[in-house]
Amino acid sequence: MSVITTEYKERISQLHRELGIPADYQSNCGLPLYPEPLDLEDTEPDYYQRPQQLTPEAHQAWLAMKQAAAEEKIVLHLISAYRSVEYQCALIKQHLQAGRDMDELLTKVAAPGHSEHHSGRAIDISTDGCAALELEFAETKAYTWLCSHAAEFGFVLSFPANNPFGISYEPWHWCYQV
């Protein structure tokens, strides 16, 4: 099991300062600090053929859920899984370089240390005929199936509309709950 160490907290604080994330973000966002997992395993490549990883438990739950959906002719595509803190930093830097405002950006991307993807238990999902990471996913049979069945496999929708974290609605983002 992963532990949040003093060194990890200091690393996250330093990265926040370097990125220009407000000093009060950690206390105001409501998102927990997620340690990076000690044990990850490779999943199938994502929809774009990039390698992905999850914790062993989340990986097994994903495979079981994907298979159950397939048995009902529902296609689930893995778009994203584990992200390191460094990957999250690079993602934020990319958005900032594109001219995005930090306050607006933090409603769409969690600050390093606070992304569920760091836990190795979060997945972004899409389906055939749907652009990845778009709200249109909420109008698909795959999303309807997930809303009815994901909990059976331990997955919950992390960011429903009007969630308390101030993160925009993400119908594609599901997290395995231990």
C-alpha atoms as one frame of an Amber mdcrd trajectory, in Angstrom:
protein
   0.000   0.000   0.000   1.247   3.482  -0.836   1.917   5.992   1.896   2.024
   9.772   1.743   5.399  10.771   3.105   6.665  14.185   4.162   8.996  14.077
   1.167   6.050  13.454  -1.176   4.117  16.382   0.298   7.158  18.628  -0.091
   7.638  17.437  -3.690   4.015  18.269  -4.512   4.255  21.715  -2.860   7.413
  22.484  -4.831   5.779  21.435  -8.110   2.750  23.594  -7.330   5.008  26.603
  -6.749   6.886  25.946 -10.000   3.627  25.704 -11.956   2.039  28.752 -10.319
  -0.769  26.804  -8.694  -2.302  28.921  -5.921  -0.799  28.225  -2.499  -4.247
  27.492  -1.056  -5.158  24.924  -3.735  -4.544  21.904  -1.503  -6.726  23.238
   1.288  -9.477  24.588  -0.985  -9.893  22.002  -3.749 -11.368  19.244  -1.605
  -9.464  16.620  -3.587  -7.285  14.336  -1.504  -3.569  13.979  -2.030  -3.042
  10.691  -3.867   0.203   8.784  -3.396   1.623   7.019  -6.393   1.138   3.243
  -6.120   3.967   0.878  -5.296   2.533  -1.872  -7.489   1.402  -1.285 -11.074
   0.894  -3.721 -13.904   0.581  -3.249 -17.627  -2.901  -3.221 -19.099  -3.771
  -3.575 -22.733  -2.632  -0.564 -24.754  -5.136   2.265 -24.722  -7.290   3.220
 -27.707  -4.316   5.097 -29.198  -1.982   2.110 -28.660  -0.092   3.815 -25.828
   1.011   1.624 -22.926  -1.093   1.979 -19.774  -0.863   0.713 -16.212  -3.217
   0.145 -13.282  -2.912  -1.386  -9.843  -3.456  -5.152 -10.045  -6.876  -4.900
  -8.350  -8.091  -2.081 -10.596  -6.766  -3.885 -13.665  -8.663  -7.077 -12.830
 -11.833  -5.074 -12.130 -11.433  -3.204 -15.459 -11.011  -6.468 -17.384 -14.077
  -7.987 -15.728 -16.156  -4.862 -16.359 -15.040  -4.597 -19.989 -15.890  -8.278
 -20.549 -19.329  -7.951 -18.927 -20.062  -4.923 -21.111 -18.915  -6.812 -24.230
 -21.293  -9.650 -23.369 -24.079  -7.061 -23.667 -22.585  -5.713 -26.930 -21.243
  -2.588 -25.221 -17.742  -1.567 -26.311 -15.530   0.123 -23.728 -12.201   1.658
 -24.787  -9.458   2.514 -22.331  -8.298   6.087 -22.994  -6.116   6.766 -19.968
  -5.110   5.085 -16.715  -2.177   5.689 -14.353  -0.424   9.050 -14.633   2.702
   9.952 -12.742   2.983  13.283 -10.969   5.539  14.289 -13.618   3.085  13.451
 -16.412   0.445  15.593 -14.704   2.946  18.478 -14.489   3.744  18.161 -18.187
   0.023  18.137 -18.999  -0.538  21.352 -17.051   2.527  23.002 -18.622   1.202
  22.092 -22.065  -2.146  23.755 -21.307  -0.460  26.837 -19.863   1.784  27.171
 -22.921  -1.366  27.051 -25.051  -2.579  30.139 -23.175  -5.110  28.558 -20.821
  -5.869  30.408 -17.596  -4.784  28.556 -14.426  -8.096  29.016 -12.591 -10.073
  27.672 -15.556  -7.526  24.906 -16.146  -7.853  23.633 -12.578 -11.567  22.982
 -13.211 -10.555  20.519 -15.940  -7.239  19.074 -14.753  -6.367  18.309 -11.150
  -3.109  19.709  -9.854  -0.198  17.295  -9.468  -0.711  15.087  -6.445  -4.486
  15.467  -6.574  -5.348  13.507  -9.717  -7.032  10.160  -9.136  -4.910   8.920
 -12.029  -1.910   9.023  -9.650  -3.552   6.262  -7.616  -3.399   3.759 -10.466
  -7.130   3.148  -9.976  -8.673   5.780 -12.284  -9.559   5.203 -15.911 -10.892
   7.359 -18.694 -13.272   5.436 -20.944 -14.752   5.959 -24.390 -16.689   3.872
 -26.889 -17.090   3.436 -30.622 -18.426   6.465 -32.479 -17.600   8.901 -29.681
 -14.724  11.337 -29.419 -12.554  10.667 -26.393 -12.869  12.875 -23.316 -15.922
  14.692 -24.620 -19.295  15.288 -22.981 -20.992  13.397 -25.810 -19.888  10.224
 -23.984 -22.772  10.867 -21.566 -25.197  10.252 -24.444 -23.856   6.798 -25.309
 -25.085   3.304 -24.486 -21.691   2.686 -22.903 -22.224   5.491 -20.382 -25.747
   4.280 -19.608 -24.362   0.780 -19.074 -21.602   2.095 -16.790 -24.115   4.050
 -14.703 -26.076   0.840 -14.181 -23.218  -1.632 -13.762 -19.845  -0.019 -12.944
 -20.456  -0.182  -9.185 -20.765  -3.981  -9.461 -17.079  -3.946 -10.421 -16.043
  -1.348  -7.847 -15.973   1.677 -10.165 -17.632   5.013  -9.433 -18.107   8.139
 -11.527 -15.683  10.567  -9.923 -16.849  13.894 -11.307 -20.596  14.031 -11.890
 -22.241  17.335 -12.723 -22.012  19.850  -9.864 -19.507  17.762  -7.903 -18.096
  19.320  -4.715 -14.543  19.498  -6.107 -15.223  22.156  -8.737 -14.034  19.796
 -11.477 -16.023  19.958 -14.687 -18.422  17.091 -15.392 -16.396  14.140 -16.712
 -18.714  11.281 -17.711 -15.686   9.329 -18.983 -13.703   9.329 -15.696 -14.263
   6.356 -13.392 -12.259   5.222 -10.377 -11.938   1.822  -8.757 -12.725   2.095
  -5.062 -10.774  -0.216  -2.780
